[in-house]
Structures are given as structure tokens and as C-alpha cells.
Amino acid sequence: MSERTEDRRPTCAFVGDQSLVVRCVEIAREQGLDVTAVASHSSDVLDGVAADGTDLIELRRPVDLAAAFTAREVDVLVSVAYLHIIPETVLARATTAINFHDGPLPHYAGLNVTTWALANGEVDHGVTWHVMTGDVDRGDVVTSVTFPIEPGDTALSLNARCFEAGAESFIDVARALVSGELDPRQQPDRPGRIYRRRERPIVVVDPSRPAADTARAIRAVHVGDRVVNTVGSAHLVIDGEPFVATDAEAIDGGTRPAGSVWSDAGETRIATVEGELVVRDVRRPDGRPAPAIGSQVSPSTDLAEALAEHDAALSDHEPWWRRQLADPPDTPTIETLVAVANAEHPHPDRPWTAADTLKNVVLRLDYPDGTSRPLIIGLPGDREVDMKRLEAQVAPAVPSPFEEDDFTKSLM
């Protein structure tokens, strides 16, 4: 490691992917740390910290971090909002390695802990700066801050307050790093829990539960539209049609039977066994705003059980699909999609086939009154639409292929 001298500023490198990195780099510079490098998957972060004397390291994959630090040594390595485990080979390149964690330790270690704190009904939360070790979130505590959870907090608002507390408390951390007076303390010897990446709360609107519990669960998975949602959505099934709920609160209920659904001043209201659930933002699964919806919440036991059984395994594949959607390869056919899947994400037991894929077929429904609307059918990649069966199902509408010109028309 590089040796410290009284007249040399401590060298410091940051790794992280969110806006808090930019603020912490500013604080580090203000307090006298020599920020020599910043590594991030985010171009916005790298643009925000650009300055003479600071190497900007663009990470395309988590493994790129180890390569970037092969010949780099620093006095301090600071991890901020970096959701990957930093290899011990990288930790060894720094005299001191510190991590920002958006939860109180040891109670809420791991990922998505603001969501879990809300889902578990906690009344307060906090942030922790701690020394990084080979054990996830188990290093000695540098400093910590606690604050109350507000009644209407969502994962989005609680994350924002964690970032504010993290930036404010990092001022003292940076000062201690410059002065050499950092004094970490051992974490409390109390039971804690590590929340893993594939652990996510299953949220399905169920009118047999109190409205307050469901509203809290919905707010727990509301992370906003500016970050990647890794915690899932709140599912709502009305008259057999699926929707996603993103913002809700509980109010005192009336006399309507549990499960009843109605609209009031543009809001969707659902009667539960205890109180009413007011849902202000109901969307279709594809993100489009929902139209006026039906009258009865459908039974959700089967959906909840299916999600509980399969969600963790399905979540393992989401990063790969996000990469494909963000920067799709040249896969115009099912065959080339299967080839890409086998090459980049091989199945553990057998090759992927067309039957493992899902394709959307867009058709146009023409009604006797002269109106038309699109119909999207999802089916396995090795199957085709049975038009005769479809005609019987959608009558009196007449289905036909969705032509290229139809994409420029407003059919809704």
C-alpha cells in the first residue's frame, strides 16, 4: 500500500452507480481527500465527478472492477450505492475500505432494505457507513444515523432520505479520513438478517387483509420510474384482468362488501375487511395507464402462491433481459433469439428452444360499428395463432393482421 506522510493528502477512489456518489465525491474533495479515481456503470455519475487528476473508469460488467484495480493502490476505497460484492482482491488495494449501507446494521443487511423495512412495518430506519470486509455488511461501523419512517413513506421517498442522511454523515467520515482519526466500532452483537438479491416481497392486493397492511406493502415496492425496479410490483386483479398498483393509502371504510371496486374523483377504491384502499395510480402490466376498471377484486390466492413459488428463480434472469432490452442484439427472429440465449445465458440442463421463448403477435379487431382496436396475443415462440378459434372468441369483431400503416394510427 502507498505510505501516508503528514504533507500528503490521502488518496481516495470511489465506486458506485447512483447520484449519491457525485455528492460524496464533492464532499471528499472539499474535506481534503485526493480523489484519484471513480469507477461506475453510470455515465451520469462519471460525467458528474469529472475533474483534473481523477481517472474515470467505466464499468460494463462487475468483473471490470477487479481489472481496473490490478495496478492501482489508494489510501481509501469508498463504495457508495454499488449493488455488487467488491472482490477481496480490490479491497486489498486500499489501506481502508468503507461502504455506505442504506439501512441499520446488523438488522437490515443486504439489498433492498428500505423496501423490507417498510414491508415489515418498522417505525424507524437509518444508514450506516462501515468498514468493508469479506463478509457482506459485517464490518465495523464508522458512523450511523437513525430517523423515523413517516406514515406515507414509499421505498422511493425512504431511499431519498437515506441518501440525504448518507451525504450529511459522510462529511464527518471524510474529515476523519483526512485527519487519520477514523475510529470504527464493532457492530452490535445482536441477531441480524441479510436480504439477498433474489428475495422480494410478494405483494398482491387481497381484500381479506386490512387496507393499512396492503397500502404499506404497495408503498414498499414503489421505487419510482428513474431507477431499475429490482423488488417487483404490487399486483391487482380486477374482474380477471391484471393491473399494477404503484401508490396507495388506507382510509376508514364504509359499508361496501370486501372486494368491491369503484372510482371516486379519479381514484380507485377497494373495500377490504378493515378500511378502504385508495389506489391513486393503477396501470396495466406494460406500464400504460389503466382505463375505468371493473367492479370486483378477483381471488388472488393462486397468483400469490405462484409468485411465491417462482418469483425468486425468475428474478435471476432479469438482469440479462434488461441488458437485451436496453441494448438488444440483432435478433429479428425466434431462431436468433434462441441462439443468443444459448450463447450468453445457457440453460443448466439443456439447450434453450423456441418453446422456451415468448412472442407477441399484434392483430387488429374490426367491429361492426366501424371502430378498430389492436389485440396483442402472447404465445410460445414455436406456436402460431389459431385464427379460426380466435374468430369464434372475439365475434362479432373480425381479426386481421396488424399492418405497418396501423402503427401510425390511433386505434384506441
C-alpha positions as CSV (number, residue, x, y, z in Angstrom):
1,M,0.0,0.0,0.0
2,S,1.0,3.6,-0.5
3,E,2.6,5.2,2.6
4,R,1.0,8.3,4.2
5,T,3.0,11.3,5.1
6,E,2.0,14.4,7.0
7,D,2.1,16.7,4.0
8,R,0.3,14.4,1.5
9,R,-3.4,14.3,1.0
10,P,-4.9,10.8,1.4
11,T,-5.7,9.3,-2.0
12,C,-9.2,8.1,-2.4
13,A,-11.2,6.0,-5.0
14,F,-14.9,5.7,-5.3
15,V,-17.1,3.0,-6.8
16,G,-20.8,3.4,-7.2
17,D,-23.7,3.8,-9.6
18,Q,-26.1,6.5,-8.3
19,S,-26.2,10.2,-7.7
20,L,-25.0,9.9,-4.1
21,V,-21.6,9.1,-5.5
22,V,-21.4,12.5,-7.1
23,R,-22.2,14.3,-3.8
24,C,-19.8,12.2,-1.8
25,V,-17.0,12.9,-4.2
26,E,-17.7,16.6,-3.8
27,I,-17.6,16.3,-0.1
28,A,-14.4,14.3,-0.2
29,R,-12.7,17.0,-2.3
30,E,-14.0,19.7,0.0
31,Q,-12.6,18.0,3.0
32,G,-9.2,17.4,1.5
33,L,-9.2,13.9,0.1
34,D,-7.3,13.4,-3.2
35,V,-9.9,11.7,-5.3
36,T,-7.8,9.8,-7.9
37,A,-10.4,7.5,-9.4
38,V,-14.1,6.9,-9.7
39,A,-15.5,3.7,-11.2
40,S,-19.1,3.4,-12.2
41,H,-21.6,1.7,-14.6
42,S,-23.4,5.0,-14.9
43,S,-22.2,7.6,-17.4
44,D,-24.2,10.3,-15.5
45,V,-22.1,9.6,-12.4
46,L,-18.8,9.7,-14.3
47,D,-19.9,13.0,-16.0
48,G,-20.8,14.4,-12.6
49,V,-17.4,13.7,-11.0
50,A,-15.1,14.6,-13.9
51,A,-12.2,16.7,-12.8
52,D,-8.4,17.0,-13.5
53,G,-6.5,14.3,-11.7
54,T,-9.4,11.9,-11.4
55,D,-9.4,8.8,-13.6
56,L,-12.9,7.9,-14.8
57,I,-13.4,4.1,-15.0
58,E,-16.4,3.0,-17.0
59,L,-17.6,-0.4,-15.8
60,R,-19.6,-2.5,-18.2
61,R,-19.7,-5.6,-16.0
62,P,-19.0,-6.1,-12.3
63,V,-15.8,-8.1,-13.2
64,D,-14.3,-5.0,-14.8
65,L,-13.7,-3.5,-11.3
66,A,-11.0,-6.1,-10.4
67,A,-9.2,-5.4,-13.7
68,A,-9.3,-1.7,-13.1
69,F,-7.6,-2.1,-9.7
70,T,-5.0,-4.6,-10.7
71,A,-2.2,-2.0,-10.6
72,R,-3.9,0.7,-8.6
73,E,-3.4,1.4,-4.9
74,V,-5.2,4.0,-2.8
75,D,-5.3,5.0,0.9
76,V,-9.1,4.9,0.9
77,L,-11.7,3.0,-1.2
78,V,-15.3,4.2,-0.8
79,S,-18.3,2.2,-2.1
80,V,-21.5,4.2,-2.5
81,A,-24.7,2.7,-3.8
82,Y,-22.8,-0.1,-5.5
83,L,-25.0,-3.2,-5.6
84,H,-22.3,-5.8,-6.2
85,I,-19.9,-7.5,-3.9
86,I,-16.4,-6.0,-4.2
87,P,-13.8,-8.7,-4.6
88,E,-11.3,-9.1,-1.9
89,T,-8.5,-8.5,-4.4
90,V,-9.8,-5.0,-4.8
91,L,-10.2,-4.4,-1.1
92,A,-6.6,-5.4,-0.7
93,R,-5.5,-2.5,-2.9
94,A,-6.7,0.0,-0.3
95,T,-5.4,0.7,3.2
96,T,-9.0,1.4,4.3
97,A,-12.2,0.4,2.5
98,I,-15.6,1.9,3.6
99,N,-19.1,1.2,2.3
100,F,-22.3,3.2,2.5
101,H,-25.3,1.0,3.5
102,D,-28.9,2.3,3.3
103,G,-30.1,0.5,6.5
104,P,-29.3,-0.1,10.1
105,L,-26.8,-2.8,10.9
106,P,-26.9,-5.7,11.7
107,H,-30.7,-5.7,11.5
108,Y,-31.1,-4.9,7.8
109,A,-28.0,-6.1,5.8
110,G,-28.0,-6.9,2.1
111,L,-30.1,-5.4,-0.7
112,N,-33.4,-3.6,-1.0
113,V,-33.6,-3.0,2.8
114,T,-35.7,0.1,2.5
115,T,-38.4,-2.0,0.9
116,W,-38.1,-4.6,3.6
117,A,-38.2,-2.1,6.4
118,L,-41.5,-0.7,5.1
119,A,-42.9,-4.2,4.3
120,N,-42.0,-5.3,7.9
121,G,-43.8,-2.3,9.4
122,E,-40.7,-0.7,11.0
123,V,-41.2,2.7,12.6
124,D,-37.7,4.0,12.1
125,H,-34.8,3.4,9.8
126,G,-31.2,4.5,9.3
127,V,-28.0,4.4,7.3
128,T,-24.6,3.1,8.2
129,W,-21.0,3.7,7.0
130,H,-18.9,0.7,7.8
131,V,-15.6,-0.9,7.0
132,M,-15.7,-3.4,4.1
133,T,-14.6,-7.0,4.8
134,G,-15.1,-10.3,3.1
135,D,-18.4,-10.7,5.0
136,V,-21.2,-8.7,3.4
137,D,-22.2,-5.8,5.6
138,R,-20.5,-7.2,8.7
139,G,-17.6,-4.8,9.0
140,D,-17.0,-2.4,11.9
141,V,-19.3,0.7,12.0
142,V,-17.7,4.0,11.2
143,T,-20.8,6.0,11.8
144,S,-24.6,5.6,11.7
145,V,-27.7,7.7,11.7
146,T,-31.3,6.8,12.5
147,F,-34.5,8.7,11.7
148,P,-38.3,7.9,11.9
149,I,-40.2,6.4,9.0
150,E,-43.0,8.8,8.0
151,P,-46.6,7.4,7.6
152,G,-46.7,8.0,3.8
153,D,-43.1,6.9,3.1
154,T,-42.5,4.8,-0.1
155,A,-39.4,2.9,-1.0
156,L,-38.7,5.9,-3.2
157,S,-39.0,8.6,-0.5
158,L,-37.2,6.4,2.1
159,N,-34.3,5.9,-0.4
160,A,-34.1,9.6,-0.9
161,R,-34.0,10.3,2.8
162,C,-31.3,7.6,3.2
163,F,-29.2,9.4,0.5
164,E,-29.7,12.7,2.4
165,A,-28.5,11.2,5.6
166,G,-25.7,9.4,3.9
167,A,-24.3,12.6,2.4
168,E,-24.7,14.6,5.6
169,S,-22.9,11.9,7.7
170,F,-20.1,11.4,5.1
171,I,-18.8,14.9,6.0
172,D,-17.6,13.6,9.4
173,V,-16.3,10.4,7.8
174,A,-14.3,12.4,5.2
175,R,-12.9,14.6,8.0
176,A,-11.8,11.6,10.0
177,L,-10.1,10.0,7.0
178,V,-8.1,13.2,6.3
179,S,-7.1,13.6,10.0
180,G,-6.4,9.9,10.5
181,E,-8.8,9.8,13.4
182,L,-11.2,7.2,12.0
183,D,-12.4,5.1,14.9
184,P,-14.6,2.2,13.8
185,R,-16.6,0.2,16.4
186,Q,-17.7,-3.3,16.3
187,Q,-21.3,-4.0,15.2
188,P,-23.8,-4.8,18.0
189,D,-23.8,-8.4,18.8
190,R,-27.4,-8.9,18.0
191,P,-29.3,-11.1,15.6
192,G,-29.4,-9.6,12.1
193,R,-30.5,-10.6,8.7
194,I,-29.0,-10.4,5.2
195,Y,-31.6,-9.8,2.5
196,R,-30.4,-11.5,-0.7
197,R,-30.9,-10.2,-4.3
198,R,-33.5,-12.8,-5.2
199,E,-35.6,-12.2,-2.1
200,R,-38.5,-10.0,-2.9
201,P,-41.8,-9.3,-1.1
202,I,-44.8,-10.8,-2.8
203,V,-47.5,-8.1,-3.0
204,V,-51.0,-9.0,-4.2
205,V,-54.0,-6.8,-3.3
206,D,-56.2,-9.0,-1.1
207,P,-59.4,-7.5,0.3
208,S,-59.3,-10.1,3.1
209,R,-56.4,-8.2,4.6
210,P,-56.7,-4.8,6.3
211,A,-56.3,-1.9,3.9
212,A,-53.4,-0.4,6.0
213,D,-51.3,-3.6,5.6
214,T,-51.9,-3.7,1.8
215,A,-51.2,0.1,1.4
216,R,-47.9,-0.3,3.3
217,A,-46.9,-3.3,1.1
218,I,-47.7,-1.3,-2.1
219,R,-45.6,1.7,-0.9
220,A,-42.8,-0.7,0.0
221,V,-42.3,-1.7,-3.7
222,H,-42.8,1.8,-5.1
223,V,-39.3,2.8,-6.2
224,G,-40.2,5.4,-8.9
225,D,-39.5,5.5,-12.6
226,R,-35.9,6.7,-12.5
227,V,-34.2,3.6,-11.2
228,V,-34.3,-0.1,-12.2
229,N,-37.0,-1.8,-10.2
230,T,-35.4,-4.9,-8.6
231,V,-38.1,-5.5,-6.0
232,G,-41.2,-6.3,-8.1
233,S,-44.6,-4.8,-8.3
234,A,-47.9,-4.8,-6.4
235,H,-50.3,-7.0,-8.3
236,L,-54.0,-6.3,-8.6
237,V,-56.6,-8.5,-10.4
238,I,-60.0,-7.0,-11.1
239,D,-62.7,-9.0,-12.9
240,G,-60.0,-11.3,-14.0
241,E,-57.8,-8.6,-15.6
242,P,-54.3,-7.9,-14.2
243,F,-53.1,-4.5,-13.2
244,V,-50.2,-3.0,-11.2
245,A,-50.7,-0.6,-8.3
246,T,-48.0,1.9,-7.5
247,D,-49.4,4.3,-4.9
248,A,-51.9,3.7,-2.2
249,E,-53.2,4.7,1.2
250,A,-55.7,3.3,3.7
251,I,-58.7,5.2,4.9
252,D,-61.7,4.4,7.1
253,G,-64.1,2.2,5.3
254,G,-67.8,2.3,4.6
255,T,-70.4,-0.4,4.3
256,R,-69.5,-1.9,0.9
257,P,-68.6,-5.6,0.8
258,A,-64.9,-6.5,0.9
259,G,-63.6,-6.8,-2.7
260,S,-65.9,-4.1,-4.1
261,V,-64.2,-1.7,-6.5
262,W,-65.3,1.7,-7.6
263,S,-63.9,5.1,-8.8
264,D,-64.1,8.3,-6.8
265,A,-62.6,11.6,-8.0
266,G,-60.3,9.8,-10.4
267,E,-59.0,7.4,-7.7
268,T,-59.7,3.6,-7.5
269,R,-61.2,2.5,-4.2
270,I,-61.3,-1.0,-2.9
271,A,-63.3,-2.2,0.1
272,T,-61.4,-4.5,2.5
273,V,-62.3,-6.3,5.7
274,E,-60.8,-3.3,7.5
275,G,-60.9,0.0,5.9
276,E,-60.8,1.1,2.2
277,L,-57.8,1.0,0.0
278,V,-57.3,4.2,-2.1
279,V,-55.1,3.4,-5.2
280,R,-54.1,6.6,-7.0
281,D,-52.1,5.0,-9.8
282,V,-53.3,1.9,-11.5
283,R,-51.5,0.7,-14.6
284,R,-51.5,-2.2,-17.0
285,P,-48.6,-4.6,-16.7
286,D,-46.9,-2.9,-19.6
287,G,-47.0,0.5,-17.8
288,R,-49.9,2.1,-19.7
289,P,-52.4,3.9,-17.5
290,A,-55.5,1.8,-16.8
291,P,-58.9,2.8,-18.1
292,A,-62.0,2.7,-15.9
293,I,-61.7,-0.7,-14.3
294,G,-64.2,-3.3,-13.2
295,S,-66.3,-3.9,-10.1
296,Q,-64.7,-6.7,-8.1
297,V,-61.2,-7.7,-7.0
298,S,-60.7,-11.3,-8.2
299,P,-59.4,-14.0,-5.9
300,S,-55.6,-13.8,-5.7
301,T,-54.6,-16.9,-3.8
302,D,-53.4,-18.8,-6.8
303,L,-51.5,-15.8,-8.1
304,A,-49.8,-15.2,-4.7
305,E,-48.8,-18.9,-4.4
306,A,-47.4,-18.9,-8.0
307,L,-45.4,-15.8,-7.4
308,A,-44.1,-17.2,-4.1
309,E,-43.0,-20.4,-5.8
310,H,-41.4,-18.9,-9.0
311,D,-40.5,-15.3,-8.4
312,A,-37.1,-15.9,-6.9
313,A,-36.0,-18.1,-9.8
314,L,-37.4,-15.8,-12.4
315,S,-35.7,-12.8,-10.8
316,D,-32.3,-14.4,-11.5
317,H,-32.9,-13.8,-15.3
318,E,-34.0,-10.2,-15.1
319,P,-30.5,-8.6,-15.4
320,W,-29.9,-10.5,-18.6
321,W,-33.3,-9.4,-20.0
322,R,-32.7,-5.8,-19.0
323,R,-29.4,-5.8,-20.9
324,Q,-31.1,-7.3,-24.0
325,L,-33.9,-4.7,-23.9
326,A,-31.5,-1.8,-23.2
327,D,-29.0,-2.8,-25.9
328,P,-30.7,-5.5,-28.0
329,P,-28.6,-7.7,-30.2
330,D,-29.6,-8.3,-33.8
331,T,-32.3,-10.9,-33.1
332,P,-35.1,-10.4,-35.6
333,T,-36.4,-14.0,-35.3
334,I,-37.1,-16.6,-32.7
335,E,-34.3,-18.7,-34.0
336,T,-31.7,-16.0,-33.5
337,L,-33.1,-15.2,-30.1
338,V,-32.6,-18.8,-29.1
339,A,-29.1,-18.7,-30.4
340,V,-28.3,-15.6,-28.3
341,A,-29.8,-17.2,-25.2
342,N,-27.8,-20.4,-25.6
343,A,-24.6,-18.4,-26.2
344,E,-24.9,-15.8,-23.4
345,H,-27.2,-17.4,-20.8
346,P,-27.1,-21.2,-21.2
347,H,-29.7,-23.4,-19.5
348,P,-28.1,-25.5,-16.7
349,D,-29.7,-28.8,-18.0
350,R,-30.5,-28.5,-21.7
351,P,-30.4,-26.1,-24.7
352,W,-33.0,-23.4,-25.0
353,T,-35.5,-24.0,-27.7
354,A,-38.2,-21.9,-29.4
355,A,-40.8,-23.4,-27.0
356,D,-38.9,-21.5,-24.1
357,T,-39.5,-18.1,-25.8
358,L,-42.5,-15.8,-25.8
359,K,-43.5,-13.8,-28.8
360,N,-46.2,-11.1,-29.2
361,V,-48.5,-11.2,-32.2
362,V,-50.3,-8.0,-33.0
363,L,-53.7,-8.2,-34.7
364,R,-56.4,-5.7,-35.5
365,L,-60.0,-6.2,-34.4
366,D,-62.6,-4.6,-36.6
367,Y,-66.0,-4.1,-35.0
368,P,-69.4,-3.8,-36.8
369,D,-69.8,-0.1,-35.8
370,G,-66.7,0.7,-37.8
371,T,-64.2,1.1,-34.9
372,S,-61.0,-0.9,-34.6
373,R,-58.5,-1.7,-31.8
374,P,-55.3,-3.6,-31.6
375,L,-55.1,-7.1,-29.9
376,I,-51.8,-8.4,-28.6
377,I,-51.5,-12.1,-28.1
378,G,-48.6,-13.7,-26.3
379,L,-47.7,-17.2,-27.1
380,P,-44.7,-19.6,-27.2
381,G,-42.3,-19.0,-29.9
382,D,-42.9,-22.3,-31.6
383,R,-46.6,-21.8,-32.0
384,E,-48.9,-19.7,-34.3
385,V,-52.2,-18.0,-33.7
386,D,-55.2,-20.3,-34.4
387,M,-57.2,-17.8,-36.4
388,K,-60.4,-19.9,-36.6
389,R,-60.5,-20.3,-32.9
390,L,-59.8,-16.7,-32.4
391,E,-62.6,-15.6,-34.7
392,A,-65.0,-17.5,-32.6
393,Q,-63.7,-16.0,-29.4
394,V,-63.8,-12.3,-30.5
395,A,-67.0,-12.3,-32.6
396,P,-68.7,-10.1,-33.7
397,A,-65.3,-8.4,-34.1
398,V,-63.2,-9.6,-37.1
399,P,-59.5,-10.2,-36.5
400,S,-56.9,-9.4,-39.2
401,P,-53.1,-8.9,-39.4
402,F,-51.9,-5.6,-38.0
403,E,-50.4,-3.8,-41.0
404,E,-47.4,-1.5,-40.8
405,D,-49.6,1.5,-41.5
406,D,-51.8,0.7,-38.5
407,F,-48.9,1.6,-36.2
408,T,-49.2,5.2,-37.2
409,K,-53.0,5.3,-36.5
410,S,-54.8,5.9,-33.2
411,L,-56.9,2.8,-32.9
412,M,-57.8,3.1,-29.2
